[in-house]
Amino acid sequence: MHEVSTYFKSIGRLSMTNYLFQSLICTTIFYGYGLALFGKLGVFTGIILAVVIFRCQAFISRLYLKKWKIGPFEKLMRIGTYLSWNGKVKPNTKKVENFDRNIGISSSCRENKLQIAFFLNPVHDDKPQSHFWIYQKFPCIFSL
């Protein structure tokens, strides 16, 4: 059972890479620029083909992760997300000495709209700053 779970973990860690390669493999098999087998395979043959492709991807994913920690498309996604060439989170340059635990939720019903406000009160150098508010309005379905 442990052997099977390591294959699923490998596929999960390379999910974007596996998704893109599976699309490439299947379009090559079924579309006209490849083998053009769309509509020519039966249901049973299609299921067998899907299982074979999945097992091959599981095996290759496990081999790949023995050498590298992250897939190529996952790496590109991290580079784009974190805007850093190494794909790691940039350290926070702002230093907050103390953070007040004054976090709250306020709600009210006005003009048939339910207003919910989330606020927090950061403290920098023991001087309270202004409250930060996020409002969201919802239709009122009850009256208070």
N, C-alpha and C positions, 0 to 999 in steps of 0.2 A: 504494500500500500504506500509506503514511503517513496518507493521508486516512481510510482504514478504521480504523486503530489509534486515531486521535483520537476517533472515534465510540465505540469500545469503552472507551476511557479515560473519556470523559464519562459513559457508562452506569455504569461502575464507581464513579466518584466520587459518583454520585447513586443508589447501589444501593437503599437503603431507600426513598427517594422513588419511584423507578421501580417497585419491588415493590408498594408500596401503591397507586400509581395504576394499575398493570396489573391489580391485583385489583379495583379500583373499575370500571375499564373493562369487564373481562370479566364481572363479576357483573351489570353493567348490561345487557350484551348477552345473557347467557344466562339470568339469573334472571327470575322472574315480575314483579318490580317494574320491569323494563326491557322489553327486546324479547322476552324469553321464547323464545330460539332454541335452547335446550338440546335436543339430540336431533334437531334439524331441519336442521342443516348436515351435509354430508358431510365425509369426511376431508380431501379435497383443499381444499375451501373453508375448513375449519378451519385448515389449514396456511397457506394464503394470508392469512387473517385474522391469524394469529399473527405472520407476517412483516411485515405492514403495521403492526400495533401496535408491534412492536419497532423498526421503522425510524422511525416517528413519534416514539417515545420517544428514540431515538438523536439525531435531529435537534433535538428540543426540549431535550434535555439539553445538547447542545453550545451552543445559543443561550443557555441559562440560565447556563452556566458562563463565558460571555464577560462577563457582568455581575456575577455573584456567585461567591464561591470555594467555597461549601458549600451543599448542599441544605437545604430547610426542616426536613425530618424528621431529617436528620443533625445539624443545629444543635440541635434539641430533644433528641436523644439525648446530645450532648456536654454540654448544660446539665445534664441529669439525671445523667450519669456523673461530671462534675467538680464538681457542686454549685456552679456559679458562673454568673451570668447572662450573662457574655460567652462562655461555652462554651470557655474556655481553662483549662489546668491552673493551679491555685493555686500560688504559689511556696512552697517548703518553708521553714517558719519555723525549724526546728531546724537548727543548723549543726554539722556534724561536721568537726572540724579535721583529724583523721587517721583513716584507716581501715586497720586491720591486715589484711594479706592472708591471715590465718589462716582459711581456709575449708577444711572437710574433710568427708569422708564416712566413716562407720563402719558396719560391718555385722556381725551375729552371728546365729547360728541357735540359738534356745532354744525348748523346748517346741513343736517342730514349727512354729515361726513364724520367718520371716526378718525381722529388724529392721534397717532401714536408717535411719541418722540423718544428717542434714545439719546442720552447725553452722558458725557463724561467730563470730568474736571481735572485736567492735568496740572501738576504742580512742578514748576521749574525753579530750582534754587529757593525753595520754601515760599514762593510767591504764587498764589493761585492765579491762573490765567482764566480767560473767559470760557464760558461753557461752549462745548461743541454740540450742536443739535442736528439730528437727522429726523426729518418729518416724513411720515407716510400717511396718506389719506385713503380711507376705505369707505364704501357706502355703509351707512348706519342701518342695521337690520333690527335694532332694538333701541329702546329709549331708556335713559338712565333716570 
